[in-house]
Amino acid sequence: MYDQLIPDLPPHPAEAAIEETEKYQRKEKVAHFLRGAELIRLLQIGRPLEGRVLAERIGVDKRTLRRYIAHLRELGFNITSKPGADGGYTMEYCDTVPPLTFTDDELEVLMLALSSTGYPGDELMERAGQLTQRIRRLLPPHKSAELSSAGNRRYFQLMQFWGAYNREKKAEEAKRAEGTGD
């Protein structure tokens, strides 16, 4: 009964530090470069993220996060930090193009856009095809098949649209030709 009257006190700073250390020691070891890649992916979101959130997401403490960010800055990534309630870390434009990651929807749009780029024999179409193959090699087989299926559906939809459009245009031309007596 008396326990309910005593408010919960925040942990002593030393206890919090021990708890944080134990938390990261229990975390599965992740390769250094994968943490860096995940940090870049998180910074691409486009809105400020607190250091605490970033550190938790990549599985390191805040001090290690600051080292990662310093290293990325040395590599040319334009990572800014802003203190305060609206603050956090963001990645702005930079001369170095960071590795990009895509959601499933973004990947589908990208693959569809690549498949509709250029015309047969065009150099741009060849480069789009090479990029498409490069992306497909990195995809799991089920995702590649799923995107191929979506691409085929979209291709047939476009062919139906253009077929109907061409028939409509020919009908209009025929009507004009009849009207002028050609």
C-alpha positions, 0 to 999 in steps of 0.5 A: 500500500505504501509503495503506491504512494511513493512516486517512481523516481528516474534511475540514477545516472550511473544505473541508466549508463549501466542499463544502456551498456547492457542493452547494447551488449545483448544486441546481436552484433551487426557488421560495422558497414551495415550500421553505416548503411542503415544510418545513411538510409535513416538520414535519407528520410528527409526529416530530423531524427534525434540522436537517441532514436538513430542510436537505438535504430542502428544498435549503438550508444550515442557516443558511437553514433557521433563517431559514425556521423563524424566519419560520414562527414569526413567521407563528404556526406553533408549531415547537419545537426540542430539542437532543440525540440525540433532538432536532430540529424538530417542529411542534406545534398552533397557532392557524393551520391549516397547509396539509396534504398527504396520501399517496395512501392518506390522500387516498383515505380523505378522498375516501371519507369526504367522499362518505359524509357527510350525506344528500340535501338536508343542508347538510353534504352540500353542503359535503362536495360543495364540498370534494370538487370543490375537491380534485378540481380540484387533482388530476391527471386520472389521480388523479381518475379513480382516486379516482372508481373507488375511490369507485364501488366502495366505494359499490356495496359499501355498497349491497350491504351495506345491501341485505343488511342490510335484507333480513335485518331484513325477514326477522326482522320477518316471522318475529316477525310470524308468531310473534305472529299479527299 
